[in-house]
Amino acid sequence: MYSTNIKDLGKYAYLKDRFGIAFDFLKHENLKELPVGQINLDGDNVIVLVQEYETSAAESNPFEAHNRYFDIQFVASGREVIGLADRETLTAFQEYDEKKDMALYKDPELYGFVLLSDGDFAVIPPEEAHKPRCAAGKPVPVKKILVKVRV
């Protein structure tokens, strides 16, 4: 979820227009009806990934982080828990892959989490690692709209 250190205040102010495109899409589309796949809203600056899956135990989902994109993780239906941790405090088990824009990390001893249900979203910056797709109790089907906003 977007939280940062005071030293980063204003770092991403220039992204106002890209986030505007992303949030306009989330407010005005019939998200539950979108087919699984990718939609480019603004070239590679704002990309929508429509996903459907069943949540699983937190232990089976790694922490991940990206360098080139913010994630807006919007749950259109279902519910899931997303783990959150400061990326700088984690140990990578898969170093950053430029092509995938992703690194994978071991679980820290302590981390926060957020519960997302129908209509909820979290904005996750590159400085924060996240562990998506985690079951909140029993595994359930989820339809997620993942909007990638280029830094």
URHUGI-V922390 format. One record per backbone hydrogen bond with DSSP energy under -0.5 kcal/mol. CO is the residue of the C=O (numbers start at 1). NH is the residue of the N-H. If there is no record, write none. Layout:
co:CO nh:NH
co:CO nh:NH
This chain:
co:1 nh:3
co:5 nh:8
co:6 nh:9
co:8 nh:11
co:10 nh:13
co:12 nh:15
co:13 nh:16
co:15 nh:19
co:16 nh:20
co:17 nh:21
co:18 nh:22
co:19 nh:23
co:20 nh:24
co:21 nh:25
co:22 nh:26
co:23 nh:27
co:24 nh:28
co:25 nh:29
co:29 nh:31
co:30 nh:33
co:31 nh:34
co:37 nh:50
co:39 nh:41
co:39 nh:48
co:42 nh:45
co:42 nh:46
co:43 nh:42
co:45 nh:150
co:46 nh:41
co:46 nh:42
co:47 nh:148
co:48 nh:39
co:48 nh:50
co:49 nh:51
co:49 nh:146
co:50 nh:37
co:51 nh:144
co:53 nh:142
co:56 nh:135
co:57 nh:60
co:58 nh:61
co:63 nh:105
co:64 nh:130
co:65 nh:103
co:68 nh:151
co:70 nh:149
co:71 nh:73
co:71 nh:124
co:72 nh:74
co:72 nh:147
co:73 nh:75
co:73 nh:122
co:74 nh:76
co:74 nh:145
co:75 nh:119
co:77 nh:143
co:78 nh:118
co:80 nh:116
co:81 nh:134
co:82 nh:114
co:83 nh:131
co:84 nh:112
co:85 nh:129
co:86 nh:89
co:87 nh:90
co:90 nh:92
co:91 nh:106
co:94 nh:104
co:96 nh:98
co:97 nh:101
co:97 nh:102
co:102 nh:97
co:103 nh:65
co:104 nh:93
co:104 nh:94
co:105 nh:63
co:112 nh:84
co:114 nh:82
co:114 nh:116
co:116 nh:80
co:117 nh:120
co:120 nh:75
co:122 nh:73
co:122 nh:124
co:123 nh:125
co:124 nh:71
co:125 nh:128
co:127 nh:87
co:129 nh:85
co:130 nh:64
co:130 nh:132
co:131 nh:83
co:133 nh:56
co:134 nh:81
co:135 nh:137
co:136 nh:138
co:140 nh:55
co:142 nh:53
co:142 nh:144
co:143 nh:76
co:143 nh:77
co:144 nh:51
co:144 nh:146
co:145 nh:74
co:145 nh:147
co:146 nh:49
co:146 nh:148
co:147 nh:72
co:147 nh:149
co:148 nh:47
co:148 nh:150
co:149 nh:70
